[in-house]
Amino acid sequence: MVRMIPPYTHANIKSVAEKKIFQLIKNEAGLDGWVCLHSLGIARHMFKAEGEIDFILLGSGGLFCLEVKGGRVKRDAGFWFFTDRYGFITKKKESPFKQVASALYSLRENINREFGNSFNDCLFGYGVLFPDIEFSVESPEWDNQIVYDISDRLKPFGKYLKRLIGYWNDKLPGKRKFTNSEIDYLAGYLRKDFELIIPLNEKLEGLEKQIIQLTEEQYKALDRMENNKRVFFRGTAGTGKTLLALEKVRRTALNNKRVLLLCYNKILGGKLRYKTNRMENHHLITANSVHKYFYNIILSTSLQDQFLQVHDQFNGDTLYKKIYPQFFIRALNEIQETYDCLVIDEGQDLLCSEYFQALDYILKDGLEKGEWAIFYDSNNQGELYKNFDRTLVKQLTEFGAADYRLDINCRNTKQIAVQTSVVSGFNVENTRTEGGEKVQYYWFIDERDQINILVDIIKKLLSEGVKPGAITLLYPEKGFEDMIIDLKTFYDFEKVTHENAGELPENKITYSTAQGFKGMENKVIIYCGVKDIDGDKANTVNYVAMSRAGQLLILLLNSNLKQRYLEKNIEYLTKGRG
């Protein structure tokens, strides 16, 4: 099978025709030993002045540059007109044949500059592909033997390549074949132009554009549920729940309604507050973590001293699930606190009767008849806080709530989604994001070894142009601060808090526990200190941490987990999801 470099079409490649040819070559069974380099990065390299190369096919039979022209093609009065699928017309004086010929010339000059005359006795050639039309135009400028058109799509791509080799052998007789070692050597040299010329940070930006586009598509969910006053939006990690919750709030406030947006996590509460404070009609919006919201209301009443006294006597569930809601309900007797709409993000952490009995008091017409939207994870991250009450969900559903399933993962790349599923056991693979970097695994022996690995990883990321603010370091549980102290001797770090969650610092690498980073995300996630990949708690924490990565995920696991990780891969594949 042909070796594709890179093994996917990059997000920046908009040509449908190029994507078609990419798949044809990739799936061609008769190209064993051949290497195909796609045009990723070449347009930014030295050949741009000479002409971009869409594909290079390199094998024993020779090296061939291929130019792909999709859509309709017309030649008139010395000009070429190319019409894409949207009807947009591009006019060029240079023919695609001259374009690819000049690109080949430039490529050969570059090879000769690097290797001297080593490959001068090998076969070089070019071809032009019109996969969407029948091309029958004849001219002294080209020979139709090197043309691929719609009639060739019914045949194996190898037949066209054989025709191309035959044509150039007749035109340039006596050329020798490339040896296998020469193919590997030359492919390795060319690879840097095609694959490594685009820095990692630019690849991540290309993926981010895809993710933004997919997330905006998810807004249709709100459009479809517009006439439902009460809705459950459920979806796995990465399905855009937080962004949809914010959009729901924005739309509600634009209708001059007071809206309350709550979550469980303090850091996420800070992010929601930051985002809503920048919305139009933000004076109609209150956004916070549920405990911070209860706390602020209670302290605004005469119950302040009594509450603070009790506050110091209790902790855990007694404090947060009993004392807070009880004092909040009492505080409402002193103030008028009513909202037209209630929006809950990360609802799996809040869906318990203690919280909702209290929230029932502040929603106009109550939970039974009022307007609310609850966004929650159908994979139930509620294992972290153990607040998820299915009986309450059933009761709220009986209030006439619609149930809308968000089924497209618009945050994670396919690689990240699959590996998250492998390690955690939760299904998050349904993603439409093309391309992406492979998930990177590192195995540490002890804490000192892990620090050394982290220093090298971060050094490499920064050298490839990734901004510090695009990197977040996550770890399974508290107690990692000592390692951060060691790392701070090499790089600048800042802990993620409710104060900086709205806009993470651009010039510092951030860090947090996985649990603290729930509902958050960043381009690059380094998930370190992983010592367990089994059990409900470990699976849930790993699921939360890994799914925070938008474009690149790097994991550091204890070396004694290698065998179990391999077993988990087998388990995943036997489930038929591979």
C-alpha positions in Angstrom: 0.0 0.0 0.0 1.2 3.5 -0.8 2.7 5.5 2.1 0.9 8.9 2.4 2.8 11.9 3.7 1.0 13.4 5.6 -1.5 10.6 6.2 -4.5 13.0 6.1 -5.7 16.0 4.2 -5.1 19.2 6.2 -7.9 21.5 7.2 -6.4 24.3 5.0 -6.9 22.1 1.9 -10.3 23.3 0.6 -10.2 21.6 -2.8 -12.7 18.8 -3.0 -10.9 17.5 -6.1 -7.7 17.2 -4.2 -9.4 15.3 -1.4 -10.9 12.9 -4.0 -7.5 12.2 -5.5 -6.0 11.8 -2.1 -8.5 9.1 -1.3 -8.0 7.4 -4.7 -4.3 7.2 -4.2 -4.5 6.2 -0.6 -6.9 3.3 -1.4 -5.0 2.1 -4.5 -3.8 -1.5 -3.9 -1.3 -1.5 -6.7 1.1 1.1 -5.4 3.1 -1.0 -2.9 6.5 0.6 -2.3 5.4 4.0 -3.5 5.3 7.2 -1.5 2.8 10.0 -2.0 3.5 13.5 -0.7 0.5 15.8 -0.5 0.8 19.5 -0.9 0.5 20.4 2.8 3.1 23.1 3.5 4.6 23.3 0.0 2.8 26.5 -0.8 4.6 28.2 2.0 8.0 26.9 1.0 10.4 28.0 -1.7 8.3 26.6 -4.6 5.5 29.1 -4.3 7.1 31.5 -6.8 7.4 28.6 -9.3 4.1 27.0 -8.6 2.5 24.8 -5.9 2.7 21.0 -6.2 -0.4 19.2 -5.3 1.0 15.7 -5.2 4.4 14.0 -5.6 4.4 10.3 -6.4 7.8 8.7 -5.7 8.5 5.0 -6.4 10.8 2.7 -8.4 9.2 3.9 -11.6 10.2 7.5 -11.1 9.2 10.8 -9.4 6.1 12.5 -10.7 4.5 15.9 -9.8 0.7 16.0 -10.2 -1.4 19.1 -10.6 -5.1 18.7 -9.7 -7.8 21.0 -11.2 -11.3 20.4 -9.9 -14.7 21.8 -11.2 -15.3 23.1 -14.7 -12.3 24.1 -16.9 -12.4 26.4 -19.9 -9.7 27.8 -22.2 -10.4 31.0 -24.1 -8.2 33.6 -25.8 -5.1 32.4 -24.1 -6.6 32.3 -20.6 -7.7 29.4 -18.4 -10.9 29.7 -16.4 -11.6 27.4 -13.5 -15.1 27.2 -12.0 -15.5 25.6 -8.5 -18.6 23.9 -7.1 -20.0 27.3 -5.8 -19.7 28.9 -9.3 -16.7 31.0 -8.3 -14.4 31.5 -11.4 -10.6 31.8 -11.2 -8.8 33.2 -14.3 -5.2 32.3 -15.0 -2.9 33.0 -17.9 -0.6 30.1 -17.1 -1.9 26.7 -18.0 -1.9 23.9 -15.4 0.6 22.1 -17.6 3.1 24.9 -17.5 2.3 25.4 -13.8 3.3 21.8 -12.9 6.2 21.8 -15.3 7.7 24.8 -13.7 7.1 23.3 -10.3 8.9 20.1 -11.3 11.8 22.2 -12.6 12.0 24.1 -9.3 11.9 20.8 -7.4 14.7 19.2 -9.5 16.8 22.3 -9.0 16.3 22.0 -5.2 17.2 18.2 -5.3 20.3 18.8 -7.4 21.4 21.6 -5.0 21.1 19.1 -2.1 22.3 15.8 -3.8 24.3 16.9 -6.8 23.8 14.7 -9.9 22.9 11.6 -7.9 19.4 11.4 -9.4 19.9 12.9 -12.8 19.7 9.5 -14.4 16.3 8.7 -12.8 13.0 9.4 -14.4 11.1 12.6 -13.5 7.8 13.7 -15.0 4.5 15.3 -14.3 0.8 14.9 -15.0 -2.4 17.0 -14.8 -5.6 15.7 -13.3 -9.2 16.9 -14.1 -11.3 14.5 -11.9 -14.6 16.3 -12.5 -14.7 16.7 -16.3 -13.8 15.0 -19.5 -10.8 16.8 -20.9 -10.4 16.4 -24.7 -8.6 19.6 -25.6 -5.5 19.1 -27.7 -2.5 21.3 -28.0 1.2 21.2 -28.9 1.8 22.3 -25.3 0.8 18.9 -23.8 0.1 15.3 -24.6 -3.2 13.9 -23.4 -1.4 10.7 -22.3 -0.4 12.6 -19.1 -4.0 13.8 -18.5 -6.3 12.1 -16.0 -10.0 13.0 -16.3 -13.4 11.8 -15.2 -13.2 8.8 -17.5 -10.2 7.5 -15.5 -12.1 7.5 -12.2 -13.8 4.2 -13.1 -10.4 2.5 -13.4 -7.7 1.8 -10.7 -5.4 4.9 -10.2 -2.5 2.6 -10.9 -3.5 2.4 -14.6 -3.0 6.1 -14.9 0.3 6.0 -13.2 1.4 3.2 -15.5 0.4 5.3 -18.5 2.3 8.3 -17.0 5.5 6.2 -16.5 5.2 4.8 -20.1 4.9 8.3 -21.6 7.9 9.7 -19.8 10.0 6.7 -20.4 9.3 7.1 -24.2 10.1 10.8 -24.0 13.2 10.3 -21.8 14.6 6.9 -22.7 17.4 5.2 -20.8 16.5 6.4 -17.3 17.1 4.0 -14.4 14.8 3.1 -11.5 15.0 4.5 -8.0 16.2 1.9 -5.5 14.3 1.3 -2.3 16.9 3.1 -0.2 16.9 6.0 -2.6 13.1 6.3 -2.3 13.3 6.3 1.5 16.2 8.8 1.5 14.6 11.2 -1.0 11.1 10.9 0.6 12.7 11.7 4.0 14.3 14.8 2.5 11.1 16.0 0.7 9.0 15.1 3.8 10.2 18.2 5.6 8.9 20.4 2.9 5.5 18.8 2.9 4.9 17.9 6.5 7.3 19.8 8.8 7.3 23.1 7.0 4.0 24.0 8.8 4.9 24.6 12.5 2.8 22.8 15.1 1.2 26.1 16.2 -0.2 26.6 12.7 -1.5 23.1 12.5 -3.3 23.7 15.8 -4.8 27.0 14.5 -6.1 25.2 11.4 -7.8 22.6 13.6 -9.2 25.4 15.8 -11.0 26.9 12.8 -12.6 23.6 12.1 -13.7 23.2 15.7 -15.2 26.8 15.8 -17.1 26.0 12.6 -18.5 22.7 14.0 -19.4 24.4 17.3 -21.4 27.1 15.5 -23.3 24.3 13.7 -24.3 23.0 17.2 -26.2 26.3 17.7 -28.9 24.7 15.6 -29.8 22.7 18.6 -31.1 25.8 20.3 -33.0 26.8 17.2 -34.8 23.4 17.1 -35.7 23.7 20.8 -36.7 27.3 20.7 -40.4 26.6 21.4 -39.7 24.3 24.3 -39.7 26.0 27.7 -37.9 23.2 29.5 -35.1 21.2 27.8 -32.4 18.7 28.8 -29.4 19.0 26.4 -27.3 15.9 26.9 -24.1 15.0 25.3 -20.6 13.6 25.9 -17.5 15.7 26.6 -16.7 18.0 23.6 -20.2 18.4 22.2 -20.3 22.1 23.0 -22.5 22.1 26.0 -20.9 25.1 27.7 -20.9 27.2 24.6 -24.5 26.3 23.9 -25.4 27.2 27.5 -23.7 30.6 27.0 -25.5 31.1 23.7 -28.8 30.2 25.4 -28.1 32.8 28.1 -27.2 35.4 25.4 -30.4 34.9 23.5 -32.5 35.0 26.6 -31.0 38.3 27.8 -31.5 39.8 24.3 -35.2 39.1 24.8 -35.0 41.3 27.9 -35.4 38.4 30.3 -33.5 37.9 33.5 -31.5 34.7 33.3 -29.5 32.8 35.9 -26.6 30.6 34.7 -25.1 28.2 37.3 -22.6 25.3 37.4 -21.0 23.4 40.2 -17.3 24.0 39.5 -15.8 27.2 41.0 -13.3 27.6 38.1 -16.0 27.1 35.4 -18.2 29.6 37.3 -15.4 32.2 36.9 -15.3 31.5 33.2 -19.1 31.8 32.8 -19.1 35.1 34.7 -16.3 36.5 32.5 -18.1 35.5 29.3 -21.5 36.8 30.3 -20.1 40.1 31.6 -19.2 40.9 28.0 -22.6 40.1 26.6 -25.2 42.7 25.5 -27.8 43.2 28.3 -25.3 41.6 30.7 -27.1 43.5 33.6 -29.9 40.9 33.1 -27.5 38.0 33.6 -26.2 36.4 36.8 -23.5 33.7 36.2 -21.7 31.8 39.0 -21.0 28.5 40.6 -24.0 27.4 42.6 -22.2 27.7 46.0 -20.8 31.1 45.2 -24.2 32.3 44.2 -25.9 30.9 47.4 -23.0 32.4 49.4 -23.4 35.9 47.9 -27.2 35.9 48.4 -26.9 34.8 52.0 -24.3 37.4 52.9 -26.5 40.1 51.5 -29.1 39.4 54.2 -29.3 39.6 58.0 -28.3 35.9 58.1 -24.7 36.7 57.4 -23.3 36.4 60.9 -25.2 33.3 61.7 -24.3 31.6 58.4 -20.6 32.4 58.8 -20.6 31.0 62.3 -22.2 27.7 61.1 -20.0 27.7 58.1 -16.9 27.1 60.2 -18.5 24.2 62.0 -19.2 21.9 59.0 -17.6 20.8 55.8 -18.2 18.4 52.9 -21.7 17.4 51.9 -23.2 18.6 55.1 -22.0 22.1 54.5 -22.6 22.4 50.7 -25.7 20.2 50.2 -27.6 21.1 53.4 -26.4 24.3 55.1 -26.0 26.3 51.9 -29.4 25.5 50.4 -31.2 25.9 53.7 -29.7 29.3 54.4 -30.3 30.3 50.8 -34.1 29.6 51.0 -34.3 31.5 54.3 -32.4 34.4 52.7 -35.0 34.7 50.0 -37.6 35.8 52.6 -35.7 39.1 52.8 -34.9 39.8 49.2 -36.8 39.5 45.9 -34.7 37.2 43.8 -36.6 36.0 40.7 -35.4 35.0 37.2 -37.3 34.4 34.0 -35.0 31.6 33.0 -32.6 29.2 34.7 -29.6 27.6 32.7 -27.5 24.9 34.3 -24.1 23.9 32.8 -22.4 20.6 33.8 -25.7 19.6 35.2 -24.6 16.0 36.1 -22.8 17.7 39.0 -25.9 19.6 40.2 -28.8 17.3 39.6 -29.8 16.5 43.1 -32.9 17.4 45.1 -31.1 19.6 47.7 -30.0 22.1 45.1 -33.1 22.1 42.9 -35.5 22.5 45.8 -33.7 25.8 46.5 -33.5 26.8 42.9 -37.3 26.2 42.5 -37.8 29.3 44.7 -36.0 31.8 42.4 -37.4 30.7 39.0 -40.5 32.5 37.8 -43.4 29.9 37.7 -41.0 27.3 39.4 -39.3 24.3 37.8 -42.7 22.7 36.9 -43.9 25.6 34.6 -41.0 27.9 34.3 -38.3 28.2 31.6 -35.1 26.3 32.1 -32.3 24.5 30.1 -30.0 21.9 31.7 -26.9 20.8 29.9 -25.4 17.6 31.2 -22.9 14.9 30.3 -24.6 11.7 29.2 -21.4 9.8 30.2 -22.2 11.0 33.7 -19.1 12.7 35.0 -21.3 12.9 38.1 -19.1 10.2 39.6 -16.7 12.9 40.6 -19.1 14.7 43.0 -21.8 11.9 43.3 -24.6 14.4 43.0 -26.4 12.9 40.0 -29.9 11.9 41.0 -31.8 10.0 38.3 -35.1 10.3 40.3 -34.8 14.0 40.0 -34.2 13.8 36.3 -37.3 11.7 35.9 -39.3 14.2 37.9 -38.1 17.1 35.9 -38.8 15.2 32.7 -42.4 14.7 33.9 -42.7 18.5 33.9 -42.8 18.3 30.2 -39.1 18.7 29.5 -37.8 17.9 26.0 -34.7 15.8 25.7 -32.2 16.8 23.0 -29.1 14.7 22.3 -25.9 16.4 21.2 -24.1 13.7 19.3 -21.2 15.5 17.5 -18.0 16.0 19.3 -16.9 19.4 18.1 -13.9 19.9 20.4 -11.7 16.8 20.1 -9.9 15.5 17.1 -10.5 11.9 16.1 -7.2 10.8 17.6 -8.0 12.5 20.9 -11.6 11.2 21.0 -10.5 7.6 20.2 -7.8 7.5 22.8 -10.1 9.1 25.4 -12.5 6.2 24.7 -9.7 3.6 24.9 -8.3 4.8 28.3 -11.6 5.8 30.0 -14.1 3.4 28.5 -16.5 6.2 27.7 -17.6 6.7 24.2 -16.7 10.1 22.7 -15.4 9.1 19.2 -18.2 10.7 17.2 -16.2 13.7 15.9 -16.1 15.4 12.5 -12.8 17.2 13.0 -10.4 16.1 10.2 -6.6 15.6 10.7 -4.9 16.4 14.0 -1.8 15.3 15.8 -1.5 11.8 17.2 -1.9 11.4 21.0 1.5 11.2 22.6 2.2 8.7 25.3 5.2 8.9 27.7 6.0 6.4 30.5 7.7 7.6 33.7 9.4 5.5 36.3 9.3 7.9 39.2 8.6 11.6 39.9 12.1 12.8 39.0 11.8 10.9 35.7 8.4 12.5 35.1 9.8 16.0 35.7 12.6 15.4 33.2 10.1 14.2 30.6 7.8 17.2 31.2 10.7 19.6 30.7 11.6 18.1 27.4 8.0 18.0 26.2 7.4 21.7 27.0 10.7 22.7 25.5 9.7 20.9 22.2 6.3 22.5 22.1 7.6 26.0 22.7 10.3 25.5 20.0 7.6 24.6 17.5 5.8 27.9 18.1 3.1 26.8 20.5 2.3 29.7 22.8 2.6 29.0 26.5 -1.0 30.0 27.1 -2.2 27.3 24.7 -0.8 24.6 27.1 -2.5 23.4 30.3 -1.0 20.8 32.6 -3.5 18.6 34.3 -3.1 15.9 37.0 -5.5 13.4 38.5 -5.7 14.8 42.0 -4.2 17.3 44.5 -0.7 17.0 45.7 1.0 17.9 42.4 2.2 21.4 43.5 5.6 20.2 44.6 6.3 19.1 41.0 5.1 22.5 39.7 7.6 24.2 42.0 10.4 22.2 40.3 9.0 22.9 36.9 8.9 26.7 37.6 12.7 26.7 37.6 12.4 26.1 33.9 9.1 27.7 32.7 6.5 30.2 33.9 3.3 28.6 35.3 0.1 29.9 36.7 -2.6 28.0 38.5 -6.1 28.0 36.9 -8.5 29.8 39.2 -12.0 31.3 39.0 -10.3 34.7 38.5 -8.3 33.8 35.3 -10.6 31.1 34.0 -12.4 33.5 31.6 -9.2 34.2 29.7 -6.2 32.0 30.5 -2.9 34.0 30.5 -1.2 34.0 27.1 2.3 34.1 28.4 2.2 31.4 31.0 1.5 27.6 31.0 -1.5 26.9 33.2 -2.1 24.0 35.6 -5.0 22.4 37.4 -6.4 19.2 38.7 -8.6 17.4 36.2 -11.6 17.9 38.5 -10.9 21.6 38.7 -10.7 22.0 35.0 -14.1 20.5 34.3 -16.0 22.4 31.7 -12.8 24.1 30.5 -10.5 23.4 27.6 -7.3 24.3 25.9 -5.5 23.6 22.6 -2.8 21.4 24.2 -3.4 19.3 27.3 -0.5 17.6 29.1 -2.1 15.0 31.4 0.5 13.8 33.8 0.9 11.8 37.0 -1.5 9.0 35.7 -1.2 6.0 38.0 -4.5 4.3 37.5 -6.6 3.5 34.5 -9.2 1.2 36.1 -12.3 1.7 38.3 -15.2 4.2 38.1 -13.3 7.0 39.8 -10.1 6.7 37.7 -12.0 6.2 34.5 -14.1 9.3 35.1 -11.2 11.5 36.1 -9.2 10.3 33.0 -12.2 11.0 30.8 -12.6 14.5 32.1 -8.8 15.3 31.7 -8.3 13.8 28.3 -11.4 15.3 26.8 -10.2 18.8 27.7 -7.8 18.8 24.8 -8.8 20.5 21.7 -6.0 19.8 19.3 -3.1 18.0 21.0 -3.1 15.5 23.9 0.0 14.3 25.7 -0.2 11.7 28.5 2.4 10.7 31.1 1.6 7.4 32.7 3.4 5.3 35.2 5.4 2.7 33.4 3.7 -0.2 35.3 0.5 0.6 33.3 1.9 -0.3 29.9 0.5 -3.8 29.9 -2.9 -2.7 31.1 -3.0 0.1 28.5 -2.3 -2.6 25.7 -5.2 -4.7 27.1 -7.5 -1.7 27.0 -6.7 -1.1 23.4 -7.7 -4.7 22.7 -10.9 -4.3 24.7 -11.7 -1.2 22.7 -11.1 -2.9 19.3 -13.2 -6.0 20.3 -16.2 -3.7 21.0 -16.2 -3.0 17.3 -15.5 0.7 17.5 -12.1 0.8 16.0 
